[in-house]
Amino acid sequence: MSSERVNSSPTKPRRAKPGPFSWVKPAFRSRRTLKTFVRCCAAFAATMILLVARKSGDTMGQTAFFALIVAVMIPPAFALSVFLLAATTLLVGMCMGWAWGNAAMASALSARSSAFLAQKEQELKASLNPNIPAALQIAEATFHGFFLDPRSSAVFGAFLFIGTFAMGALRAYLPNLTILSVFGMITLDLVCTIGPLSPTSNYKLAKIFLIPTSFYVAVAIGSLALIFPESLSHVWLTSLEETFWTPILDLLRLQSEALESTPSDHEVWAEKNARGSQLRSNLVNAVDAIAHQIKLIHMDTSVGRLGPTDLKRINAELKSVMLRAVGLYSFQAFVNDTNTRENKDHEAAEQRHDLGTDTPRTVNRYEALLRKIKEREVRHGHDLDSLVPILASSSANLRTSTESALVCVIKWFQECNSGRITGLFRRADKAKIEERQARLVGQLRQLKETLEEFRTVQRVKLIKPYEKFFDPETRKRLKTADMFASRSLYICFVLIDTLDAFAERIAKLLKIIIDIDAQRPNAKIWFPFRIATVKDDITGDEFKDSEAPLEMGTAGDPAAFDSSSTHDDDSESMLGEEEDEKERLAEPPKKRNPDAFPPTTTFGRFFLKLAPVFRFFKSPQGIFAFRTGIVSVALWIPAVCHSSAWFYYDNRGIWGLIMSQSGLALYAGDQIASFVERVAATIIGMLLGMLAWYIGAGLGHGNPYGFVISSTVIVSPFLFERIAGPPAQLAFWAMTALTIVLVSGYSWVDANQFILANPGAAVNVGWKRALLVIIGYAGAFIVMLFPNPMSSRVLVRKTLAAIVGEAGNIFTGEIEAFLAEEARARRGDFEKTRINFGAESDEKMSLKERRMRKIAKRIVGISTRLRFISPSLTTARLEPQLSGTWPHAQYQELFSLQQRMMGALALLVQSFAKLDPKWCSALLHRTPYMNPNFLSDIFMTLTIISNSLMQGQSLPAYLPHLRDRLVYHEYHSGGRSLNPTLFKTFAPRMGGDEKQRSLHTDSSSEEEKIVKRREDEETEVEDAAGPANLDGSSMGFEGDQLTLDLLLDEQLPAHSTAVVAISGVISRVDEMIDIVRGLCGEVPFRGYESLQLDYLDREERAVGRQF
């Protein structure tokens, strides 16, 4: 990739927000998506042919259309090994429902009254018409409820409740097994609705659904083996290219675009920042999805150069690459924060001008400080507009070389993923292998040379504008030189540090690729191994088989953070993630019961083990399972009543029961959103299903050729959307396609098979099926209200609250990591720890790297939680607003702040990787950010915010901002001299009356005091805006210690990045305080302002005695 291509690309116009169908064009450009679409259409058409063929259709029976339903819900869009696992999960679920249903049937038959049965048999024999076949009359009487026995029905009802309750609990606790639980309930529903009607046993009743399902599974396996066959290895590498490497390449190129623009062009920079934020989110999601796919790689049979061990080795590096790629976005985010703050200041100034109050009565110290810094930077040519072009020029070669290395990596993966079969039979070309190795080695050498040049030569260019303030001989700052500010320089250091770290990470990945390429020059056959771990893969938290089309909203409780969430997955076990207890750091604290100490007796320990069982019944998962059982029994009762049994059977009431079970969600907002979405999909599907029937059949019994073609053509767009659309739209497209095949398939069966109860065709069956779907969802909607609806709003609030608390735990872990490095410095060990990425055992991995990986894993875990909760931010708005309008904007802003705070915490980990013990010690002991008193304020503030938001309680009165507490602690720890009249400046922002405050001060007029205070503030701001400070706080060295050699120190960019990251965390927490104060309120405390001013006066006089 040439530098001209990167640097000369024109600035792209501002992009509109992606629409709901923005995924269509990229999907059509993906060869794999098109191949998968062709395979799915072929499998669906083959299933349609089996439906219309006389022999196979009769074999499948009156529910032959069920094969089409399964074809829509689980299309052959996966690798063969994954589909086999999904199909096995489905069939196991159906067999579980079958087994429990048969147990219910056996128990019900034993409970049935033999005398009552004999009496009914005599009555039926007496009423038989000799002119009509007896079997037909007996069947009709049976489905009219002639043999219904209340005792037998009660047993079936009890088994139905227990079975659906268990399946609902399974679905709630293990959302990976949604398909298993849904199809298990479908089979159980069939047995429990038809079983009570029959006086004899029929243990093969479930084959009504099992046979059509088996037909489709066979077709799908055949299509996966014959039509564009692909292994999981091929799927994984394709996904890796499309969803991981491409966004990383776009993010790197976005940095080049950003550096070509002017930071003061706020609109253009905001647009690029929005693109960067979207790419960052895509990357985090991609790593999560790719990690889930690789879980089953040991079950894969594939042909190619790379085996399961190689892919797992590469997968182990992806999170590190992702974190460093996301770090590149940090520079844009910090610049955009500066622009946003300037816009707010400008708007506030305009508002004051409109109100005629151009001079404010109180001065915000932080805003005044930033204005002074901006003024100095512009005066000396040190502002971002001046430094960014220098930064662009100095980093151009490294960006170009890194982009070229990325392109080389992508090309290598493409070569490994193509020509798999032919490579197995083609003779090895040594010249080509050597050429490939030489290309990789040459690219690595070029990247290393460019990186070294960047560190020693190019990076220095950014310091050139500051050299005039230093003596060329002593390298110290000139005493006569004008004061300058370095805030923009430290922000530019963020890009220098993150770009350096990203390029270094790509270089280390290239080393691994070169090693793998040397070991795997030729293609071979790779067979499955470790099949015994399949159970752990399915039930583990990290496995996702496929997006379940019937899944509704969040399945678990993302508000809960426990130690199990931080345990290491199997894919990373080779990296030595298992640590001794003494090496573990800042994991979520174990909750203790404040009402009881741990039991000391055997009896007490037994009840302690039993306690989770009772807690389950009041948990969201327990209530969800209870609702599943209740709605199942409620909609099952008409099937066992004499007056409604035939009506229920004739109109296939079982589909209403099935829809009610699949239409339940844990939280009200998710259920309401899905209810609206699925009803709309049902209506559209009903109309299209009737269209498919009339096109293929007209007014007759259906032309098999026309019916297959019309149905396949109409369903195919929805299959495409089902396999390529975003997860948020999955339920709509799947439900539309499902209704289409339900209407058209029922119509074919009714017109071409003998059925005791004819449902009709096209319109007749269409409106009935649509009505049953609506009835089922309505039943689920009603059950949702009892015992009380679990609000998605509460879910959002408590999840965000839990994330705030977990962020405090992660920050604690990062401080512990710095302290561990500082302890080395105390022992005289100043050697920088080598981070050996890609280590395969504990012995090869340093404790520092283990800490980094542990913290990074937890940061990614929070990002995953934020992704899970994102849909609920939208669905929560659909809940009835009986208590008032839900503050969606505030929660959306809080959600965004937490994303940005996670980015700052990730940036802090990245800088920690590059700091040696000496600079870690300087960060701890020479910056105010690590003052233990200030750290206590941070942890206390995060805990207060978390608890206030979690419990919905008001914040304490006048909870101070961390920025104010930072200044307070810096002065009181002796970090800076203090003008005695400046204490009032650092008081928490208050809204009290100035006249009331003046009663507690001297006799000077109010205007004189305001003028005097403003003069003192300006004097203090002059000092705080110095080059050794960032946002008014020390960088860890005094002004006279800032030398030219220090600016050129290779550790300073990493140190600056760490300080900027911590400052970013503080700013995010301060913004969260304001939002939570607006949401939860604040405890009133009258007279606080006067009391505080009294104490400030005392401190002022005490400090004044020192002058």
N, C-alpha and C positions, 0 to 999 in steps of 0.2 A: 504494500500500500504506500504510494508515494506521498511525500510531504505536500506536493502541489494539490493533490486531491483533498487532503485534510485541511490545509490552510487557506485554500482559495475558494472553498465552497461558500456560496452566498448565504447570507442570513435568511433563514426560512421565514415566511410570513406567519403571523400568529395563527395558531391552530384552534379550531373550535373544539368544544368538549366532545369526546367520542360519543356517538349515538348508540342506540340499542343494537344496531346492525353493523357496527364498525368492524366486527369480527369476520364478516362474510368475505371481503376481498382477501385478507390474509389466508383464510381457510381455502379459498379456491387456488391460491398460489402454492399451497402445500401439496406436494406430490403424494405424500403419505396419506393425507386426509382424503384426497380424491380416490386413491386406491382402496382405502378403508370404506369409503362411501359405496364404491362399486361392489365390494364384497358384501356389504350389508344389504344392498338392494338385491343382489343375486340370491342371498340366503332368504330374504323375505319373499322373493318371487318363487323360489323353490318350495317354501312352506305354503304359499298360496296354491301351488300346483298340487301339493299333497292334500290340501283341503278339498279341492274341486275334483280330484281323481276319485272315482267311485270306490275302489278297493281300500285305499288308504283313508279316505274320508269315513267310510263305514267302520273301519278299524278304530279310528279315533272317536267315533260316536258323536253324540249330540253336542259335545263341548269341543269339537275339532277346532273351532275358532280360538280356543285358548292357546294353541300353538302360536298364533299370530300375536297374541298379547305378550307372550314371553319373548317373541322375536323383537317386539318394539321396546320392551323394558330392558332386555339384555342382548343387544345386537352384537354380532361378532366383530367388535371394534377393538379388541385387545389382542395381545399375543396369545398364542395357543395355550401356553402354560397358565396364564392368568385367567383365560376363559374357562379352562378346565377347573380351576379352583372356584371360580364364580358359579359355574354350573353345578359343581359338587356341593357348594354351599346351599344353592337353591334346592337341589334334590334332597339333601339332608334335612333341610327345613320342612319340606313336604312330607318326608318320611316320619319326622318327629310329630307333625300334626296328625298324620295317618295313625301312628302308633297310639298317641293319646286318644284319638277319636275311637279307635278300636277298644281301648281300655274302657272308655265311656260306654260303648255299645255293650260290651260284655257285662259291665256292672248294671246297666239299665235293664238288660234282659233278665238278669237274676232278680231284679227288683219288681219286674212286671208280674201282675197277678195272673196266675194260670186259669183261675175260674173266670175272670173277666175276659180273658182271651178266648176261652172255649165258648163263652156266651156270644161273643162277637162273631166268631167263626160260624156258629149255627145261624145267626141272623143273616150273615152274608150269603150263606148257601141257600137260605130260603128266599132271598131276594134276587137270585141270579136269573137272567133272561136266557132261556135255552137257544134263542135265535142269534145271540151275540157271543163271540168267543169269551169263555170264562176268564181266561188270563187277562183280557183287556178290562173286563168288569172289575176283577180283583185289584188290578193296578189302579184303576180310576178311584175305587173306593179307598184304597190305601192312601192316595195323595189327597183325598178329601178329608183325611183325618179319622177314618172309621175306626182304626185300631189304636188311636191315641190313648195312652194310659198316663194319668197325672204323675204317678210314682216314677215311671220310666222317664218321663219328660223332665222331672225334677233332677234326676241323676244326670241326664245329659246337660241340663242347665248348669249344674254345679261343676261338672267337668269342663264345660265351655268357659266358665268364668275363671277357673283355676288355670286352664291352658292359655287363654288370652292374656290373663294377668302375667303369667310367666313370660310369654312372648313379648308383651309390652315392656316388662322390666329388662329383658334381654336387649330390646331395641334401644331403650333409654341408656343403659350402661355400656353397651357395645354397639355403637352406631355402624361399625363396620359390618355387622351382621343384620342390617335392616332387611336385606333380601331374604335371608333365612327366616326371620320372624314374620315378615309379611306373607310369604308363601306357606309357611307353617300354619298361620292362622287361616289362610284360604282353604287349605285342605281340612283343617279342623272344623271350619264353618260348614263345609259340605257334609261331613259325617254327622255333625250335630243337628243340622236342619232336616236331613232326609232320614237319618237313623231313627228318630222317635216315631216316624210314621209307619215304619215296617214292624210287624210282630215277630219277624225272624231275623237272624243274624245275616249280615252282608259285610264281611270284613274286607271285601275287595272294592268297596264303594269308592275309595280314593283314586282308583285307577281311571276314573272319569277325567281327572285332571293330570294324572301322572303319565298316561299314554301320550296325549298331545304334547306334553312337555318333553318327553323323551324323543318324540319325532323331531321336534325343533332342535334339541341339543345335538342330535346326530347330524342334522343338516348344517348347523353352525360349525361343528367340528370339521365336517367335510369341506366347507367353504374356507375355513382357516387354513386347512392343509393344502388346498388346491388353488385357491384364488388369491394371488399376491400373498403367498405365505410369508410370515415374518416372525422372527423370534423376539423374545423380550429384550434381548441384547440389542437388536436392531431398533426396536421401539424406543428403548432408553437412550440410545445414542442420537436418534432423530429428535427426541424431545430435548435432549441436552443442547443440541445445536439451535433448535428453534426457540426454546423458552429460556435458555440460560446464556449461551455464548452470544447470541444475537443482541439481547438487551444490554449485555456488558459492553459489546462493541458500540452500540448506540449511545450508551452512557459516556464512554470515552470520547466519542466524536462530539457529543454534546458539550464536553468541556472545551473542545476546540472552538465550537460555535460561540460559547459564552465568552471565551477570552477574546474573540474578535469583536464583541460588542462592548458598549460603554456601560459600566455599572450605573451611571447616573440616569441612563434610559430605563426608568423603572418599569415601564410597560413591557418592553422587550425582555428584560431580565426576569420579570415575574412569569412571563410565558415560558421561558426556558426553565425556570425553577419548577413550574408545574409539570413540565415534561420530565424533568429529573426525578421529581417525587413519584410520578407514575412508573417510571422505569425502576426506581428503587422498590416500590411495592411489588412490581412484577417479578423482580429478582428474588425477593424473599419468598413469594408464593411458589416460584419455580423450584427453588432449592427444597422446599417442603414436599412438593409433588414428586420431584425426582428421587428424593430420599425414600419416599413411599414405594415407588416402582422398584427400586433396587432391592427391596426386602425379599422379593421372590426370585431373584436372579439365580439362586442355587437350584431352582426347580426347572430351569430353562434348558432346552436342548437347542443348540445353535451351531452354525457354521461360520467361522470367521477367525480373524487374528486375535481378537481379545476374548479372554475367558472371564468367568465370573470373578475370579480373584483380581484380575486387572481392573475390571469395572468398579469393584468395591474399593480398590486402591485409589482410583480416580475420584470416586464419589466422596471419599474421606477428605479430599482437598477442596471440595466445592464450597463448603461453608466459609472457609478461610478466604477463598477467592471472592466470594460474594461480599463478605464484610469489608474487604479492601476496596472492592468496586463501589459499594455503597458509600465508603469513606470519601470517594472522589466527589460525591454530590454535596458533601458537607460545606465545601467552599461556596458553592452556589447558595446554599441555605443561609449561611452566615451573612453573605452580601445582601441577600434578599431581606433578611431580618433588619439590616441597617436601613435599606430602602423603605421598608414598611414603617420603621420607627420615624424616619424623616417625613414620610407622608402624614403620619398621625400628628407630628409636631406642626406641620404646615396647616393641616386642617384645624388644629386647635388655635393656631395663631389667627387664621381667617375667622374662626368663630368669635374670638375675643375682639377682633376688629369690627365685626358686624355688631357686637354688643357694646362697642365703645369703650372696651377695657383692654387697650393694647398692652398696658403694663400690668402684669398680674401682681396681686398682693403678696402671694407666696411663690417662691421659686423652687421648682423641682430640681434638686441637686444633680441627679443623674442626667436629666435632660440638658441642664446647663453644662455639665461636663462634656457630654457628647457634642454639643454645639461648639464648645471651645476646642475640642480635639479636631473637629471638622475644619474649623477656622484655621488652625495651625497647619494642618495637612495641606489645605488648599494653598496657603501662603507659601509654603516651601516646596510644593510639588510632590507631596507625599500621600495624596489622597488616592483612592482606588482608581479613579479615572487616569491617573498618572502612572500608577504601579502596574495595573493590569496589562497594558501593552508590553512592559518590560517582562512581566511574568510570562506572557504569551510567547515572546521571542526566546526567552531563556529555556522554556520547557518544550519548545516546538520539536526539537530533535528527539527528546525522550518520548513525547506523545506519539510521534510518527513511528519510532522504533517499537514502542509498545503495541501500537495498533497493528504494525506489520507482524509482530509476534503473535498477536491474537488471531490474525487472519491465518497465519501458519498453523496454529493449533486447530482452528476450525477445519482447515483443509486436511490436516492429518486425521481428524475424526471422520471426515467425509470419506477419505480413502479407506479407513478401517471399516466403514459401514457400507461400502459399495463393493460389488464384485465378489460377494461372499461365496456363492456356489461355484462360479468360474474359477475363483482363486484356489479352490480345493483341488481342481484337476489341472490347472495351468502350471507349467514348469516354472520353478522359481527363477526370476531374473535377478542375478546378483548385481548387475549394474544398476538396475532400478532401485534395489534395496539400498545399495551404497549411496546412490544419489539422494534418496529420501533421508537417510541418516545424515548425510552431509548438509542437506538443507536445514534440518533441525539443529544440528550443531552450529552451523553458520548463523542461524537466527539467534541462538542463545548467545553466541560470542558477540554478535552485534549489539544485542540488548544489554549485555554486561558492560561493554565498552561505552555505550551511550549513557548508561546509568552512572558509571564512574565519572564520565565527563560532566554529567549534570551535577554530581555532588561536589566536584572539585573546581569546575570552571563556570558552568552556566548559572548555577545557583547564586554565585557571587554577584552577578549582574544586578540582582535585586537590591543589593546593598549600596550600589554606586551612588544613588541620590543622597545617601546619608554620609558619605565620606567627607564632605565639606565641613561637617560638624566635628571632625576628629583630627587630632594632630597626626600627620603622616609618620612621624618618628616615634612618638610615645604611644600612639594608637589610642590615646585617651581623649575624652570629650573636651573640646575647647571651652575654657571658662568664659571667654568673651562671645561665644556663639549664642545665637538666639535659641530660645527653647523650642524644641520640635516635639511632635507626637508620633508614636509608632503603632497606633492601633491598626491601621490598614496594613502595615508591614506584617504584624503578627497574624492577621487574617490571611494574607497571602502565603505566609508560612504553612498554613493549613493545607493549601493545595500542593505546596512543595513536599510536605511530609506525606500526604496521602498518595500523591502520584509516585513518589519514591517507593512507598510501601507496596503499591499496586504493581509497579514494574518489577520490584524484587520478588513479589509473589508469583508473577507470571514466569519469571526466570526459573524459579524453583519448580514450578509445574512443568516447564519445558525439560528440566533435568529428569523428572519422573517419566515424561513421555519418551525421552530419548532412551532411557533404561528399558521401558516396556517395548519400544520399537525394536531394540536390539534383541530382546528375548523372544519376540513374536514376529519374525520376519514373514512367516507364511501362515495361510489359513489352515485350520484344522477343525475337527468335530469336537464339540464340548457337550458332555452328558450331564444330567442332573446329579446333584449330591446333596446331602443333608436334608432329605425329605422329611426327616423326623421333626424338623423345626416348623413345619407348616402351621401347627396349632398356635404356636407363639406368634407367628407372623400375622395370623388372622385376628387373634384376640389382643395383640399388643397395641399400644397407643399409637405407634408409628405407622401401622399398616392401613392403607385405604385401598380397597379392592377396585372400586369404581364409584362414580357419583351415583348414588341411589336415586332413581327418578321419583320415588315416593317419599323421600326424606324431606322433612319440613323444618327448616330453621335449625337453630342450634340444638344439638342432641344432648349435650352434657351441660355441666355448670362451669363455664370458663372463669367464674369468679373465685374458684378454689385453686390455690397454689399449695401444693404439698411437695414433700421431698421426692415422691415417686416421679413427679414431672421432670425432675432434674437427673434421673438415672440415665445411664448411657444406653443407647440402643446397640443392637447387635452389629450394625454396620460399622460402628466405630470402636468396637471392642479391640480390634487389631491395633488401635492407636494408643492403647494403654490408658484408657479413660478411667479404669477402676483405680481408686486411690485409697490409701489407708485413711482411717478416720481422722488422724491428726492433720492430713493434708486437705481435708475438705474445708471449704470456705463459705461463710455467709449463706448457707442454705436457709430456706424459709424456716423460721422457728417452729418447733413443735408446739401445738396448742395444748394448753393444760386446762384442766377443769378447776375453776376457782372455787367451786362448791364442794370439792372432794379431793382428798389426797389419793395416791395410788393404793389399791387394795393390798392388804397384807395376808388375807386368808384365802384358802382354796375356794370357798363359797363366793367371796367377793370377786376373785379373779374370774370365776365362771360367769358371773353376771356382767362383768366388764366385757367379756367376749360376746355375751348375748346382747349387749346394748346396741351395737350397730343394726341388729335386726329390727329393733323398735324404732331406731332413727330412720331406717329405710322407709317406713310407712308414712312419715311426715315429710320426707324429702321430695323435691320436684320429681325425681325418678319414680318414687313410690306412688305419688299421686297420679302420675302419668299412667303407670301400670294399672292402678285402680280404675281410672277413667276408661282405659281400654277394656277391662272386664265388664264394667257397668254398661257401656254403650253396646258391647257385643250381646249381652243378655237382653238388653232393652229391645234391640232390633231383631233378636232371635225369637222372642215370645210369640209374635204373630204366626210363626211357622208351626207352633205346637198348640194352637187354639183351634177347636172344631170349626168355628165360624170363619176363620181366615186362612186355614191351612192350604186349601186349594187356591185361593187368591194369591197367597204368597208363592206357591209353587208355579202357578200359571204365569205370573208376571216376573218370575225370577227375582224374588225379593232378596236372595242371597247376595246379589250385587250391591244392594244398598248396605247390607251388613259389611261387606268387604270394603266398600268406600268409606264407611264410618271409621273402620279400624285404621285404614291407611291415611285418613284425613286428620288424625290427631297429632298435635304438636305439644311440646313441653310448655311453650309460652304463648300467651294470648295473641300478641302482635304477629308472631310467625303464623299462627293458625288463621287469623283473619286475612292476612295477606295471601296465604295459600288458598283459602276458601274462595276469595274473589278471583284469583288467578285460575284456579282449576274449574270453577263454574264457567268462566269465559271460555276456557279451553274445551270444556264439554260441549258447550253450545256450538262452537266452531266445528268441533269434530263430528257432532251429530249431523250438521248440514253437509259437511264434506263426505261423511260416510254414506248418506243418502245419495249424494251425487255419484259416488263411485258405484253404487248398486245400480242406479238407473242408467248410467252410461254403459255398464257391462251387461245389464239384463233387460233393460226396457221395462215392458209390462209382463214379461214372461218369467220363467223360472231361472233365468240366468244363463248366458253363454259363457262357458268356462274360460274360453280364450279372452273374450272381451272383459270378463270380470277380473281375471288375473292381471291383465294389462292396465285397466283403469285403476284398480286398487293400488297396484305397485307405483304407478305414475303419481297418484295423488298422495300416497304416503311417503314417497321418496324425499320430497323437500323436508319433511319433518324428521325423517331419519338423518338427513344431513345436519339439520340443526341439533338433533339429539346427540350426534357424535362430535360436532365441531363447535357448538354454541357455548357461551359462558355458563358456568354452574348456576348462576342466578336465574337463567331462563330455562334450565333443564326441565323442571317440572311442567312448565307450560307446554313445551313442544312434545314431551313424552305423553302428557295427558291428552293432547289433541290427537296424536297418532293412535293412542290406545282406544279412544272413543270411535275413531274412524273404523278400525278393524273390529271393534265390538259390534257396531251397527251393521257393517257390511258382512262380517262373518256370520252373525246371527241370521241375517237375511238369507244367506246361502244355505245354511243348515236348515232353516225353516222351509225353504222352497224345495230342497232336494233330499231331505231325510224324513223318515216317519218319526214324529215326536208326539207323545201323549198330549202335551200342552203346547200348541203352536203359538209362538209369540208374535208372528206376523213378520213382514218384511218392510224394509225401507222406512217409510213414515211411521207405520205402526210400531215397529220395534225401536225406531230412533227416539221418539218422544218418551217412550216408556223407559228406555235405558238412561236417557238424560235426566228424567225425573228421579229415577232410582239413585243416580249419582248425587243429585242435589239433596235428596232425602238423607242419604248417608252422611254427606258433609254437614247438613243441618243438624243431624243427631250428634255428630262430633262437636259442632259449635255449641249446642245446648249443654252437653256434658262438660265442656270447657268451663262453664260458669260455676260448677260445683266441685268441691266445697267452696273454693274461691279461685277466680282466674289468676294464674301466675303471669304477672305483667312483664312484657318485654322491656318496658321502661325501667322497671326495677332491675331486670337483668343487666341492662346497659349501665345503669348507675352503679350497681354493686361490682360489676366487672371492672369498670374504670377505677372504682375505689380500690379494688384488690390489686390492680396493676400499679397504682401509685405506691401502695405498701411494698409490693414486690420490687419496684424500682429502687426503693430505699434499701432493700436487702442486697440488690445487685451492686449499688453504689458502696455499700459496706464491704462487699467482697472485693471491689476494686481498691478501696483504701487499704484493706488487709494485704492485698498483693503489693502495693507500694511499700507498706510497712515491712513486708518480708524482704524486699530488695534493700530497703534502708538498713535493715538489720545486718545484711552482708557488708554494707559500707561501714558500719560500726566495728565489724570484725576486721576491717582493713582489706576486704575483698572488693576491689573496684572494677574487676574484670567484667566486661559486658557479656551477659549470658547469650549463647548462640541458640537461636530458635530453630530447632531441627524439624521443620515441617515435613510431614510424611514419615515420621518415625513409626516403626512397626512394633515396638515393644516399649515397656516401661523404662528399660535401661537406657534407651536412646532418647528419651523425652525428659527434658529438665522440668523441675517443679514449677518454674516460671511459666513454661508453656502449658503445663497441665492447668494451672490457674487460669491462664488466658482462654484455653479451650472450654473450661468449665463456665466461665463468665459469658463467653460468646454463645455457648449453647443456651444459656438461660435468657440472653437477650433475644435470640432467635425464637425461643419459646414464647416470650411476651409478644413479639411481632406476630406469631401465629395466633395467639389469643385475640389480638386486635383484628386480625383478618377474620376470625370466626365471628366476632361481635359486630363487624361492619354491616352485614345485612340487617341486623336488628335495629340499627339506627334509622333505617327506612321503615321497616315493618312496625316499629313502635308508634309511628305517627298515625297508623290506621286504627289503633285502639280507641274506643269511645273516650272522649275527653270530658268525663263527668266532673272531674275535680278542677278543671281548668285546662288551658292550653299547655301542651308539653313543650318545654324550651329546647326544641331540637337544635337550634343554632348554637346554644351554649354547649350542649353535649357534643355536637360536631366539632366545635372548637377545642373542647377538652380532649376529644379523640385525636385531633391533629397535633395538639401539644404533646400528648404522650408518644405519638410517633416520632416527633422531633426530639423528645427527650431520650428515647431509645437510640436515635441516631447519635446524639451527643455521648451517651454512655458507650456505644460501640466505638466511637472515635477515641475515647479515653483509653479503651483497651488496646486499640491500635498503637497509640502513642506510647503506652506502657511497654509494648514489645520492643521499642527502639531505644528506650531510655536505659542508661547504665545506672548502677547503684548510686554513683555520685550525684547525678541529676535527679534521681528519685528522692535522695536525701534533701536536695535543695528544694524540690517541690514540696516536701513535707514540712520542712523547718523554716523556709525563708519566704514562703507565700502565705498570705492570710487565709487562703482557702482551706488549708489543712489545720488551722487552729482548732484544737479539740473542742473548745467552747462553741466555735462556729459549726463544726461538724455535728455537735449535739443539737444545735438549732436546726440544721438541715434534717436530721433524722426525726426530731420532734415535730417539725413542720409537716414533713411527709406523713407521719403517723396521724397527726391531727387532721390533715386533709382527707386521708384515707378513712379514718373513723367517722368523721363528719359526713362524708359522702355516703359511706356504707350504711350508717344509722339514720341519715337524714336529720342530723342534729346541727344546731347553729355553731358557727365558729366561735372561739373565745373572743372576748372583746379586744379590739385593736390588735389582732394578730399581725406582727410586723412583717414586712417584706424581708427576704433574705439579703437583698442588696443593702438595705439599711443596717441589718445586723452585721454584715461583713465589714462595713465601714466602722461601725461601733467597736467590734472586736479588734480591728486593725489598730485603731487609736489606743484602745485600752491595754493592748498587749505591748505598747511601745514601738509599734511598727512605723509610726509617723508622728511628728510633732503636731501640736494642736493649738490653733488660735482659740483663746478661752471663750469667745462668744459664739463658737460654731456648734456647740452641743445642740442648740435648738434646730440646727439644720438637719440633724440625723434622727430627729424624732420621727416616729411612724407617721405616715400621711394621715392627717386628721381633717375633719370638716368643721371644727369648732369655730366659735365667734372670736374674732381678733379682739374685740372690745372686752370680752370676758377675760381673755388671757392677759390683757394689759393691767388688770387689777392686781395681778400677782407679781408685777415687776416694778422697776423704779418709776420715778415721776416724770421721766422724759415723755414727750408727746409720742403718740402712736406713729406718726409719719417719720419722726426722727429715728425711731427704733427700726422701722422697716428699711429706711435708707441705710442705716448702719449695718443691719444684718445682711443686706444685699451686697454691701461693699466687702464684708467679711467672707461671704460666700464666694464672691468673685475671686478674692485672694486665695481661698482654699482650692477653688477649681483650677486656678492657674497652676498650682503645685500638683494637683491630682492628675492633670492632663499631661504630665511629663512623659518622656520616652521610656522610662522604666516601669510604667504602669499600663495596665489593661483595664479599661472602664473604671479608672480611678483607684484600682487596687494593684499592689505590687506584683511584679512578675517573678519576684524571688531575688532581685538584686536592686541596689540603690542606684540613684542617678549617676553618682561618681564612679560606680562600679561598671557602668555600661561602657564598654570599650569596643573598638572596631574588631578586635579579635573575638570578643564575645558574640558580636553579631555574625561573625563568620564561622562560629563553632558549629560543627555538624550536628550537635545534640540540641541546639537552640530551636530548630523547627519542630522537633518532636516535643520539646518542653513547651513551646508556644501553643502547639496543638492541644496538649493536655490542659493548659490553662484556659484556652478558648473553649474547650469542651466543658470544663467545670463551670465556667462563666455562663455557657449556654444552658447547662442544667439549672443553675440558679435563676436565670431569666425565665425559663419555662415554669419553674415552681412558683415564682412570683405571679406569673400570669394565671396559673391554676388557682392561686389564692383568691384572686379577684373574681374568677368565674365561680368557684365554690361559694364564696361569700354572697354572690348574687343568687345562687341556687338555694343555698341552705340558710342564708341570713347570718346575723351576727348578734351575739349576746349584748344587750344594751348595758352601758356603764356610764351613767351620768356623772359628770364632774371629773372624769378621767383626764381631760385636757388640762384642767387647772392644776390637778395634782401632779401631772407629769412636768408641767412647766415649773412648778415649785422645786422639784428635784433637779431639773435641768439648771435652774438658777444656782442651786447649791453646788453642783458639779462645776458650773462655770466659775464661781467664786473660788472654789478649791484649786482649779487649774490655774486661775489668774494669779494666785499667789506665787506660782512658779516663775512668773515673768517679771 
